């Protein structure tokens, strides 16, 4: 299924095939809370080669919990968060589910950093919970090489 999305002012657009999404998760880390202004970020793991991006993003880089350099891309005009990637694994994008025109198909598989979750936005009980980064990240290098 072809998926489209955009920032608030429509200057940045994305398109990709939903079948190319590797996985979807809620991240409750403090960085995601601050960057979204919400209790979590819902992110889709998508190989960069499967994303069509139009418009200009501005990036802000931070050092993540694993020491990776996380680059958060947002629209320079309206400030909408669109995607993130790490400099160490720049072929994998983390697409923000909130920008999708139709996100009814999105099915998160787990919650990351539940230890940082806000009391007013508790993780869904039916999903897997990880206190920090899940084992998924330990295998990230192998996943990236397979792309």
DSSP file (Angstrom, degrees, kcal/mol; ACC not computed):
  #  RESIDUE AA STRUCTURE BP1 BP2  ACC     N-H-->O    O-->H-N    N-H-->O    O-->H-N    TCO  KAPPA ALPHA  PHI   PSI    X-CA   Y-CA   Z-CA
    1    1 A X              0   0    0      0, 0.0    17,-3.2     0, 0.0     2,-0.4   0.000 360.0 360.0 360.0 130.8    0.0    0.0    0.0
    2    2 A X  E     -A   17   0A   0     15,-0.2     2,-0.4    16,-0.1    15,-0.2  -0.625 360.0-161.3 -76.3 129.2    1.4    3.4   -0.9
    3    3 A X  E     -A   16   0A   0     13,-3.6    13,-2.0    -2,-0.4     2,-0.3  -0.902   8.0-172.7-115.2 140.1    1.6    5.7    2.1
    4    4 A X  E     +A   15   0A   0     -2,-0.4    97,-2.8    11,-0.2    98,-0.6  -0.909   7.5 166.9-128.3 159.2    1.8    9.5    2.1
    5    5 A X  E     -AB  14 100A   0      9,-1.9     9,-2.3    -2,-0.3     2,-0.3  -0.977   8.3-169.6-161.3 169.0    2.4   12.1    4.7
    6    6 A X  E     -A   13   0A   0     93,-2.4     7,-0.2    -2,-0.3     2,-0.1  -0.990  26.6-101.7-159.9 163.3    3.2   15.7    5.2
    7    7 A X    >   -     0   0    0      5,-2.0     3,-1.0    -2,-0.3     7,-0.0  -0.260  52.3 -91.0 -79.5 176.4    4.2   18.4    7.7
    8    8 A X  T 3  S+     0   0    0      1,-0.2    -1,-0.1     2,-0.1    91,-0.0   0.838 127.3  40.7 -61.2 -36.5    1.6   20.9    9.0
    9    9 A X  T 3  S-     0   0    0      3,-0.0    -1,-0.2    71,-0.0     0, 0.0   0.443 107.0-123.2 -94.9   0.5    2.3   23.5    6.3
   10   10 A X  S <  S+     0   0    0     -3,-1.0    -2,-0.1     2,-0.2     3,-0.0   0.555  79.9 116.9  72.2  10.3    2.6   20.9    3.5
   11   11 A X  S    S+     0   0    0      1,-0.1     2,-0.5    45,-0.0    45,-0.2   0.735  72.6  49.6 -80.9 -21.3    6.1   22.0    2.5
   12   12 A X  S    S+     0   0    0     43,-0.2    -5,-2.0    41,-0.0     2,-0.3  -0.977  71.8 177.5-118.7 127.5    7.6   18.6    3.3
   13   13 A X  E     -AC   6  54A   0     41,-2.3    41,-2.7    -2,-0.5     2,-0.3  -0.927  10.1-163.2-127.8 153.9    6.0   15.4    2.0
   14   14 A X  E     -AC   5  53A   0     -9,-2.3    -9,-1.9    -2,-0.3     2,-0.3  -0.943   5.6-177.7-131.0 154.8    6.9   11.8    2.3
   15   15 A X  E     +AC   4  52A   0     37,-1.5    37,-2.8    -2,-0.3     2,-0.3  -0.974  15.0 145.3-150.5 140.7    5.8    8.7    0.4
   16   16 A X  E     -A    3   0A   0    -13,-2.0   -13,-3.6    -2,-0.3     2,-0.5  -0.976  49.7 -93.8-164.6 166.4    6.6    5.0    0.8
   17   17 A X  E >   -A    2   0A   0     33,-0.4     3,-2.1    -2,-0.3     4,-0.3  -0.794  27.9-142.1 -89.1 125.2    5.2    1.5    0.5
   18   18 A X  G >  S+     0   0    0    -17,-3.2     3,-1.2    -2,-0.5    -1,-0.1   0.763  99.0  66.9 -60.7 -24.3    3.9    0.3    3.8
   19   19 A X  G 3  S+     0   0    0    -18,-0.3    -1,-0.3     1,-0.2   -17,-0.1   0.639  92.9  61.0 -70.8 -13.0    5.2   -3.2    3.0
   20   20 A X  G <  S+     0   0    0     -3,-2.1    27,-0.6    30,-0.1     2,-0.3   0.518  75.8 110.9 -91.0  -6.8    8.8   -1.8    3.3
   21   21 A X  E <   -D   46   0B   0     -3,-1.2    25,-0.2    -4,-0.3     3,-0.1  -0.548  54.0-160.3 -69.7 127.5    8.3   -0.8    7.0
   22   22 A X  E     -     0   0B   0     23,-3.1     2,-0.3    -2,-0.3    -1,-0.2   0.886  63.1 -31.4 -77.6 -41.0   10.5   -3.0    9.1
   23   23 A X  E     -D   45   0B   0     22,-0.7    22,-3.2     2,-0.0     2,-0.4  -0.972  52.0-133.2-170.1 167.3    8.7   -2.4   12.4
   24   24 A X  E     +D   44   0B   0     -2,-0.3    85,-3.2    83,-0.3    86,-0.6  -0.997  27.3 167.7-137.3 137.9    6.8    0.2   14.4
   25   25 A X  E     -De  43 110B   0     18,-2.4    18,-2.9    -2,-0.4     2,-0.5  -0.963  34.2-122.8-146.9 159.1    7.2    1.2   18.0
   26   26 A X  E     -De  42 111B   0     84,-2.6    86,-3.1    -2,-0.3     2,-0.5  -0.923  26.4-158.5 -99.6 130.6    6.3    3.8   20.7
   27   27 A X  E     -De  41 112B   0     14,-3.1    14,-2.2    -2,-0.5    86,-0.2  -0.957  14.6-179.8-112.8 123.6    9.3    5.5   22.2
   28   28 A X        +     0   0    0     84,-1.9    85,-0.1    -2,-0.5    -1,-0.1   0.213  34.9 134.1-103.5  12.2    8.7    7.1   25.6
   29   29 A X     >  -     0   0    0      1,-0.1     4,-2.3    12,-0.1     5,-0.2  -0.215  68.9-113.4 -63.2 157.2   12.3    8.4   26.2
   30   30 A X  H  > S+     0   0    0      1,-0.2     4,-2.5     2,-0.2     5,-0.2   0.844 115.9  56.9 -61.9 -35.1   12.6   11.9   27.4
   31   31 A X  H  > S+     0   0    0      2,-0.2     4,-2.6     1,-0.2    -1,-0.2   0.922 109.0  45.5 -62.9 -43.4   14.2   13.1   24.1
   32   32 A X  H  > S+     0   0    0      2,-0.2     4,-1.9     1,-0.2     6,-0.4   0.887 111.8  52.8 -67.5 -37.7   11.1   11.8   22.1
   33   33 A X  H  X>S+     0   0    0     -4,-2.3     4,-2.0     6,-0.2     5,-0.8   0.937 113.6  43.2 -60.8 -44.8    8.8   13.4   24.6
   34   34 A X  H  <5S+     0   0    0     -4,-2.5    -2,-0.2     1,-0.2    -1,-0.2   0.892 113.7  50.0 -69.4 -39.0   10.6   16.7   24.3
   35   35 A X  H  <5S+     0   0    0     -4,-2.6    -1,-0.2     1,-0.2    -2,-0.2   0.795 121.0  34.5 -73.4 -26.1   10.9   16.6   20.5
   36   36 A X  H  <5S-     0   0    0     -4,-1.9    -1,-0.2     2,-0.2    -2,-0.2   0.696  96.8-132.0 -96.9 -21.6    7.2   15.7   20.0
   37   37 A X  T  <5S+     0   0    0     -4,-2.0     2,-0.2     1,-0.3    -3,-0.2   0.729  78.7  90.8  72.9  21.4    5.7   17.8   22.8
   38   38 A X  S   <S-     0   0    0     -5,-0.8    -1,-0.3    -6,-0.4    -2,-0.2  -0.677  96.6 -89.0-134.8-173.9    3.8   14.6   23.8
   39   39 A X  S    S-     0   0    0     -2,-0.2    79,-0.4    -3,-0.1     2,-0.3   0.616 100.8  -8.0 -79.3 -13.0    4.1   11.6   25.9
   40   40 A X        -     0   0    0     -8,-0.2     2,-0.4    -7,-0.2   -12,-0.2  -0.977  62.1-116.4-167.2 169.8    5.8    9.5   23.2
   41   41 A X  E     -D   27   0B   0    -14,-2.2   -14,-3.1    -2,-0.3     2,-0.7  -0.992  20.0-148.2-118.1 131.0    6.9    9.3   19.6
   42   42 A X  E     -D   26   0B   0     -2,-0.4    55,-2.9   -16,-0.2    56,-0.4  -0.900  27.8-173.0 -98.3 119.8    5.4    6.6   17.4
   43   43 A X  E     -DF  25  96B   0    -18,-2.9   -18,-2.4    -2,-0.7     2,-0.5  -0.911  22.1-150.9-125.4 141.4    8.0    5.7   14.9
   44   44 A X  E     -DF  24  95B   0     51,-2.4    51,-2.6    -2,-0.4     2,-0.7  -0.934  19.6-135.7-108.5 127.0    8.2    3.5   11.8
   45   45 A X  E     +DF  23  94B   0    -22,-3.2   -23,-3.1    -2,-0.5   -22,-0.7  -0.742  35.8 168.1 -85.0 117.6   11.5    1.9   10.9
   46   46 A X  E     -DF  21  93B   0     47,-2.8    47,-3.2    -2,-0.7   -25,-0.1  -0.994  39.0-115.6-135.7 128.0   12.0    2.3    7.2
   47   47 A X  E >   - F   0  92B   0    -27,-0.6     3,-2.1    -2,-0.4    45,-0.3  -0.411  29.1-126.5 -59.4 135.8   15.1    1.8    5.0
   48   48 A X  G >  S+     0   0    0     43,-3.1     3,-2.0     1,-0.3    -1,-0.1   0.837 105.4  65.6 -53.6 -38.1   16.1    5.2    3.5
   49   49 A X  G 3  S+     0   0    0     42,-0.4    -1,-0.3     1,-0.3    -2,-0.1   0.667  98.6  54.2 -64.2 -15.4   16.1    3.8    0.0
   50   50 A X  G <  S+     0   0    0     -3,-2.1     2,-0.5   -30,-0.1   -33,-0.4   0.375  91.3  91.9 -99.0   4.1   12.3    3.2    0.2
   51   51 A X    <   -     0   0    0     -3,-2.0     2,-0.6    -4,-0.2   -35,-0.2  -0.853  56.2-160.1-104.8 132.0   11.4    6.8    1.2
   52   52 A X  E     -C   15   0A   0    -37,-2.8   -37,-1.5    -2,-0.5     2,-0.5  -0.956  18.8-174.1-104.2 119.2   10.5    9.5   -1.3
   53   53 A X  E     -C   14   0A   0     -2,-0.6     2,-0.4   -39,-0.2   -39,-0.2  -0.956   7.6-173.9-119.0 128.9   11.0   12.9    0.5
   54   54 A X  E     +C   13   0A   0    -41,-2.7   -41,-2.3    -2,-0.5     2,-0.1  -0.964  50.5  28.8-121.8 141.3   10.1   16.2   -1.0
   55   55 A X  S    S-     0   0    0     -2,-0.4     2,-0.5   -43,-0.2   -43,-0.2  -0.348  91.0 -63.2 100.4 174.6   10.9   19.6    0.6
   56   56 A X        -     0   0    0    -45,-0.2    20,-0.9    -2,-0.1     2,-0.3  -0.864  41.2-163.4-107.8 127.6   13.6   20.7    2.9
   57   57 A X  E     -G   75   0B   0     -2,-0.5     2,-0.4    18,-0.2    18,-0.2  -0.808   9.4-146.7-102.3 148.6   14.2   19.4    6.4
   58   58 A X  E     -G   74   0B   0     16,-3.0    16,-2.6    -2,-0.3     2,-0.4  -0.895  21.2-144.6-106.1 145.1   16.3   21.1    9.1
   59   59 A X  E     -G   73   0B   0     -2,-0.4     2,-0.4    14,-0.2    14,-0.2  -0.885  15.4-166.1-119.1 145.0   18.2   18.7   11.4
   60   60 A X  E     -G   72   0B   0     12,-1.8    12,-2.7    -2,-0.4     2,-0.4  -0.997  18.0-150.4-124.8 125.0   19.0   18.9   15.1
   61   61 A X  E     +G   71   0B   0     -2,-0.4     2,-0.3    10,-0.2    10,-0.2  -0.808  19.8 168.1-103.8 135.3   21.6   16.4   16.4
   62   62 A X  E     -G   70   0B   0      8,-2.6     8,-2.2    -2,-0.4     2,-0.7  -0.899  39.6-109.2-131.4 164.4   21.8   14.9   19.9
   63   63 A X  E     -G   69   0B   0     -2,-0.3     6,-0.2     6,-0.2     5,-0.1  -0.882  41.0-144.9 -95.1 119.4   23.7   12.1   21.4
   64   64 A X    >   -     0   0    0      4,-3.4     3,-1.8    -2,-0.7    -1,-0.0  -0.095  30.4 -88.8 -77.7 178.2   21.3    9.3   22.2
   65   65 A X  T 3  S+     0   0    0      1,-0.3    -1,-0.1     2,-0.1    -2,-0.0   0.770 127.8  48.8 -60.7 -29.7   21.3    6.8   25.2
   66   66 A X  T 3  S-     0   0    0      2,-0.1    -1,-0.3     0, 0.0     3,-0.1   0.394 122.8-102.8 -91.0   3.4   23.5    4.3   23.3
   67   67 A X  S <  S+     0   0    0     -3,-1.8     2,-0.2     1,-0.3    -2,-0.1   0.470  77.3 140.2  88.4   2.3   25.9    7.0   22.3
   68   68 A X        -     0   0    0     -5,-0.1    -4,-3.4     1,-0.1     2,-1.0  -0.498  60.3-115.6 -78.1 149.7   24.6    7.2   18.7
   69   69 A X  E     -G   63   0B   0     -6,-0.2    18,-2.4    -2,-0.2     2,-0.5  -0.756  33.9-160.0 -88.5 101.9   24.3   10.6   17.0
   70   70 A X  E     -GH  62  86B   0     -8,-2.2    -8,-2.6    -2,-1.0     2,-0.6  -0.720   3.7-160.6 -88.8 125.2   20.5   11.0   16.5
   71   71 A X  E     -GH  61  85B   0     14,-3.7    14,-1.7    -2,-0.5     2,-0.6  -0.932   3.4-159.0-108.2 117.7   19.5   13.5   13.9
   72   72 A X  E     -GH  60  84B   0    -12,-2.7   -12,-1.8    -2,-0.6     2,-0.4  -0.870   8.7-153.2-100.8 119.5   15.9   14.7   14.2
   73   73 A X  E     +GH  59  83B   0     10,-3.6     9,-2.8    -2,-0.6    10,-1.4  -0.789  21.0 166.2 -98.4 131.7   14.5   16.2   11.0
   74   74 A X  E     -GH  58  81B   0    -16,-2.6   -16,-3.0    -2,-0.4     2,-0.3  -0.950  44.4 -88.1-140.1 158.3   11.8   18.8   11.0
   75   75 A X  E  >  -G   57   0B   0      5,-2.2     4,-1.6    -2,-0.3   -18,-0.2  -0.511  29.6-146.0 -67.9 128.6   10.2   21.3    8.7
   76   76 A X  T  4 S+     0   0    0    -20,-0.9    -1,-0.2    -2,-0.3   -19,-0.1   0.681  95.5  45.7 -69.5 -18.3   12.1   24.5    8.8
   77   77 A X  T  4 S+     0   0    0      3,-0.1    -1,-0.2     1,-0.0    -2,-0.0   0.923 129.3  14.5 -91.1 -53.9    8.8   26.5    8.2
   78   78 A X  T  4 S-     0   0    0      2,-0.1    -2,-0.2     0, 0.0    -1,-0.0   0.601  92.6-125.1-103.1 -12.8    6.2   24.9   10.6
   79   79 A X     <  +     0   0    0     -4,-1.6     2,-0.1     1,-0.3    -3,-0.1   0.474  50.1 158.4  85.4   1.8    8.5   22.9   12.9
   80   80 A X        -     0   0    0     -6,-0.1    -5,-2.2     1,-0.1     2,-0.4  -0.395  44.0-123.3 -62.5 130.4    6.7   19.5   12.4
   81   81 A X  E     +H   74   0B   0     -7,-0.2    -7,-0.3     1,-0.2     3,-0.1  -0.627  38.9 167.2 -72.2 129.2    8.9   16.6   13.3
   82   82 A X  E     -     0   0B   0     -9,-2.8    14,-2.4     1,-0.4     2,-0.3   0.791  52.4 -20.8-113.2 -48.7    9.1   14.3   10.2
   83   83 A X  E     -HI  73  95B   0    -10,-1.4   -10,-3.6    12,-0.2    -1,-0.4  -0.973  47.1-150.7-158.1 166.7   11.8   11.7   10.6
   84   84 A X  E     +HI  72  94B   0     10,-1.4    10,-3.0    -2,-0.3     2,-0.3  -0.935  13.1 173.8-137.1 162.6   15.0   10.8   12.5
   85   85 A X  E     -H   71   0B   0    -14,-1.7   -14,-3.7    -2,-0.3     2,-0.4  -0.963  28.8-118.0-157.7 163.5   18.1    8.8   11.8
   86   86 A X  E >   -HI  70  89B   0      3,-0.6     3,-0.5     6,-0.5     6,-0.2  -0.861  18.1-132.8-105.2 146.2   21.4    8.1   13.4
   87   87 A X  T >  S+     0   0    0    -18,-2.4     3,-0.7    -2,-0.4    -1,-0.1   0.827 109.3  55.7 -63.4 -30.1   24.7    9.1   11.7
   88   88 A X  T 3  S+     0   0    0      1,-0.3    -1,-0.2   -19,-0.2     3,-0.1   0.792 122.2  26.1 -73.4 -27.5   26.0    5.6   12.5
   89   89 A X  E X  S+ I   0  86B   0     -3,-0.5     3,-1.6     3,-0.1    -3,-0.6  -0.502  73.7 157.2-130.9  61.6   23.1    4.0   10.7
   90   90 A X  E <   +     0   0B   0     -3,-0.7    -3,-0.1     1,-0.3    -1,-0.1   0.498  63.7  70.9 -74.6  -1.7   22.0    6.6    8.2
   91   91 A X  E 3  S+     0   0B   0     -3,-0.1   -43,-3.1     1,-0.1     2,-0.5   0.401  89.8  71.4 -90.8   2.7   20.4    4.2    5.8
   92   92 A X  E <   -F   47   0B   0     -3,-1.6    -6,-0.5   -45,-0.3     2,-0.3  -0.979  68.1-162.3-122.3 122.6   17.5    3.6    8.3
   93   93 A X  E     -F   46   0B   0    -47,-3.2   -47,-2.8    -2,-0.5     2,-0.7  -0.762  14.2-146.0-102.5 149.3   14.9    6.3    8.9
   94   94 A X  E     -FI  45  84B   0    -10,-3.0   -10,-1.4    -2,-0.3     2,-0.3  -0.917  23.2-157.6-112.0  99.8   12.6    6.6   11.8
   95   95 A X  E     -FI  44  83B   0    -51,-2.6   -51,-2.4    -2,-0.7     2,-0.6  -0.622  17.1-123.2 -83.7 133.4    9.4    8.1   10.3
   96   96 A X  E >   -F   43   0B   0    -14,-2.4     3,-1.7    -2,-0.3     4,-0.3  -0.664  14.3-149.0 -77.2 119.6    7.0    9.9   12.7
   97   97 A X  G >  S+     0   0    0    -55,-2.9     3,-1.6    -2,-0.6    -1,-0.2   0.762  89.1  72.9 -62.2 -26.0    3.6    8.2   12.4
   98   98 A X  G 3  S+     0   0    0    -56,-0.4    -1,-0.3     1,-0.3     5,-0.1   0.659  89.5  59.3 -65.7 -15.7    1.8   11.5   13.2
   99   99 A X  G <  S+     0   0    0     -3,-1.7   -93,-2.4   -17,-0.2    -1,-0.3   0.580  80.2 112.3 -87.5  -8.9    2.7   12.9    9.8
  100  100 A X  B <   -B    5   0A   0     -3,-1.6     3,-0.3    -4,-0.3   -95,-0.3  -0.377  64.9-142.6 -70.7 139.8    0.9   10.2    7.9
  101  101 A X  S    S+     0   0    0    -97,-2.8     2,-0.4     1,-0.3   -96,-0.1   0.882  97.9  18.8 -65.8 -38.7   -2.2   11.1    5.9
  102  102 A X        +     0   0    0    -98,-0.6    -1,-0.3     1,-0.1     3,-0.3  -0.932  64.3 165.1-134.3 109.8   -3.8    7.8    6.9
  103  103 A X    >   +     0   0    0     -2,-0.4     3,-1.6    -3,-0.3    -1,-0.1   0.192  43.9 111.8-107.4  15.6   -2.2    6.0    9.9
  104  104 A X  T 3  S+     0   0    0      1,-0.3    -1,-0.2     3,-0.0    -2,-0.0   0.725  76.8  54.1 -63.1 -21.3   -5.1    3.5   10.4
  105  105 A X  T 3  S+     0   0    0     -3,-0.3    -1,-0.3     2,-0.0     2,-0.2   0.578  80.7 112.6 -87.5 -12.5   -2.8    0.6    9.3
  106  106 A X    <   -     0   0    0     -3,-1.6     2,-0.4    -9,-0.1    -3,-0.0  -0.461  41.6-178.9 -70.7 127.3   -0.1    1.4   11.8
  107  107 A X        -     0   0    0     -2,-0.2   -83,-0.3   -82,-0.0    -1,-0.1  -0.838  17.5-146.1-128.9  92.5    0.3   -1.4   14.4
  108  108 A X        -     0   0    0     -2,-0.4   -83,-0.2     1,-0.1     3,-0.1  -0.277   6.3-161.8 -59.1 143.7    3.0   -0.7   17.0
  109  109 A X        -     0   0    0    -85,-3.2    19,-1.2     1,-0.2     2,-0.3   0.671  62.0  -3.8-100.7 -22.4    4.8   -3.8   18.3
  110  110 A X  E     -ej  25 128B   0    -86,-0.6   -84,-2.6    17,-0.2     2,-0.4  -0.977  59.0-114.1-161.6 171.6    6.3   -2.5   21.5
  111  111 A X  E     -ej  26 129B   0     17,-2.5    19,-1.9    -2,-0.3     3,-0.3  -0.976  27.1-156.4-116.0 128.1    7.1    0.4   23.9
  112  112 A X  E    S+e   27   0B   0    -86,-3.1   -84,-1.9    -2,-0.4    21,-0.2  -0.713  71.9  12.6 -98.8 155.0   10.6    1.6   24.4
  113  113 A X    >   +     0   0    0     19,-1.7     3,-1.8    -2,-0.3     4,-0.3   0.859  65.7 164.3  50.7  45.9   11.9    3.4   27.5
  114  114 A X  G >   +     0   0    0     16,-2.4     3,-1.2    -3,-0.3    17,-0.2   0.762  68.8  71.4 -63.6 -21.8    8.8    2.6   29.6
  115  115 A X  G 3  S+     0   0    0     16,-0.9    -1,-0.3    15,-0.3    16,-0.1   0.741 101.7  43.8 -64.1 -21.5   10.9    3.6   32.6
  116  116 A X  G <  S+     0   0    0     -3,-1.8    -1,-0.3    15,-0.2    -2,-0.2   0.384  85.9 127.7-102.1   1.7   10.6    7.3   31.3
  117  117 A X    <   -     0   0    0     -3,-1.2     2,-0.2    -4,-0.3     5,-0.1  -0.296  62.1-117.1 -63.5 142.2    6.9    7.1   30.5
  118  118 A X    >   -     0   0    0    -79,-0.4     3,-1.8     3,-0.3    -1,-0.1  -0.496  15.8-123.6 -77.0 147.3    4.7    9.9   31.9
  119  119 A X  T 3  S+     0   0    0      1,-0.3     3,-0.5    -2,-0.2    -1,-0.1   0.813 113.3  54.4 -60.0 -29.8    2.0    8.9   34.4
  120  120 A X  T 3  S+     0   0    0      1,-0.2    -1,-0.3   -81,-0.0   -81,-0.1   0.446 114.7  39.7 -85.6  -0.4   -0.5   10.7   32.1
  121  121 A X  S <  S-     0   0    0     -3,-1.8    -3,-0.3   -82,-0.1    -1,-0.2  -0.436  79.5-179.7-145.0  65.1    0.5    8.6   29.1
  122  122 A X        -     0   0    0     -3,-0.5     3,-0.1    -5,-0.1    -3,-0.1  -0.359  35.1-100.6 -69.4 145.3    1.2    5.1   30.2
  123  123 A X        -     0   0    0     -9,-0.1     2,-0.2     1,-0.1    -1,-0.1  -0.320  45.8 -93.1 -63.3 147.2    2.3    2.5   27.7
  124  124 A X    >   -     0   0    0      1,-0.1     3,-1.3     4,-0.1    -1,-0.1  -0.441  29.8-140.6 -63.7 129.1   -0.3    0.1   26.3
  125  125 A X  T 3  S+     0   0    0      1,-0.2    -1,-0.1    -2,-0.2     4,-0.1   0.791  95.7  61.5 -64.2 -30.5   -0.4   -3.1   28.5
  126  126 A X  T 3  S+     0   0    0      2,-0.1    -1,-0.2   -16,-0.0     2,-0.2   0.606  92.9  79.0 -77.5 -10.4   -0.9   -5.4   25.5
  127  127 A X  S <  S-     0   0    0     -3,-1.3   -17,-0.2     1,-0.1   -18,-0.1  -0.609  94.1 -92.8 -94.7 157.4    2.4   -4.4   23.8
  128  128 A X  E     -j  110   0B   0    -19,-1.2   -17,-2.5    -2,-0.2     2,-0.4  -0.366  42.8-145.0 -61.5 146.2    5.9   -5.6   24.7
  129  129 A X  E     -j  111   0B   0    -19,-0.2     2,-0.4    -4,-0.1   -17,-0.2  -0.954  16.3-173.2-121.1 137.5    7.6   -3.3   27.1
  130  130 A X        -     0   0    0    -19,-1.9   -16,-2.4    -2,-0.4   -15,-0.3  -0.998  21.7-146.2-126.6 131.8   11.3   -2.5   27.3
  131  131 A X  S    S-     0   0    0     -2,-0.4   -16,-0.9   -18,-0.2   -15,-0.2   0.827  87.4 -12.9 -64.7 -31.4   12.8   -0.4   30.1
  132  132 A X  S    S-     0   0    0      1,-0.2   -19,-1.7   -19,-0.2     2,-0.3  -0.281 122.2 -14.8-135.9-137.1   15.2    1.1   27.7
  133  133 A X  S    S-     0   0    0    -21,-0.2    -1,-0.2    -2,-0.1    -2,-0.1  -0.584  73.6-125.3 -73.4 137.3   16.3    0.3   24.2
  134  134 A X    >   -     0   0    0     -2,-0.3     3,-1.6    -4,-0.1     4,-0.4  -0.245  29.2 -95.0 -77.3 171.6   15.2   -3.2   23.2
  135  135 A X  G >> S+     0   0    0      1,-0.3     4,-1.0     2,-0.2     3,-0.8   0.672 113.3  85.3 -57.6 -18.1   17.4   -6.0   21.9
  136  136 A X  G >4 S+     0   0    0      1,-0.3     3,-0.8     2,-0.2    -1,-0.3   0.879  86.1  53.2 -51.4 -40.9   16.4   -4.8   18.4
  137  137 A X  G X4 S+     0   0    0     -3,-1.6     3,-1.2     1,-0.3     4,-0.4   0.804  98.3  62.5 -69.5 -28.7   19.1   -2.2   18.6
  138  138 A X  G <4 S+     0   0    0     -3,-0.8    -1,-0.3    -4,-0.4     3,-0.2   0.801 110.8  40.5 -64.8 -26.2   21.7   -4.9   19.4
  139  139 A X  G <X S+     0   0    0     -4,-1.0     4,-1.9    -3,-0.8     3,-0.3   0.265  84.3 106.6-102.1   9.8   21.0   -6.4   16.0
  140  140 A X  H <> S+     0   0    0     -3,-1.2     4,-2.8     1,-0.2     5,-0.2   0.862  73.9  56.8 -61.0 -38.4   20.7   -3.1   14.2
  141  141 A X  H  > S+     0   0    0     -4,-0.4     4,-2.2    -3,-0.2    -1,-0.2   0.924 108.4  47.3 -60.0 -44.5   24.0   -3.5   12.3
  142  142 A X  H  > S+     0   0    0     -3,-0.3     4,-1.2     2,-0.2    -1,-0.2   0.884 112.2  50.4 -64.5 -38.4   22.8   -6.8   10.8
  143  143 A X  H  < S+     0   0    0     -4,-1.9     4,-0.4     1,-0.2     3,-0.4   0.928 110.5  49.1 -64.8 -45.0   19.5   -5.3    9.8
  144  144 A X  H >< S+     0   0    0     -4,-2.8     3,-1.3     1,-0.2    -2,-0.2   0.896 108.0  53.6 -62.5 -41.0   21.2   -2.4    8.1
  145  145 A X  H 3< S+     0   0    0     -4,-2.2    -1,-0.2     1,-0.3    -2,-0.2   0.794 104.7  56.5 -65.4 -26.4   23.6   -4.6    6.2
  146  146 A X  T 3<        0   0    0     -4,-1.2    -1,-0.3    -3,-0.4    -2,-0.2   0.565 360.0 360.0 -81.1  -7.5   20.6   -6.6    4.9
  147  147 A X    <         0   0    0     -3,-1.3    -1,-0.2    -4,-0.4    -2,-0.1   0.479 360.0 360.0 -74.8 360.0   19.0   -3.4    3.4
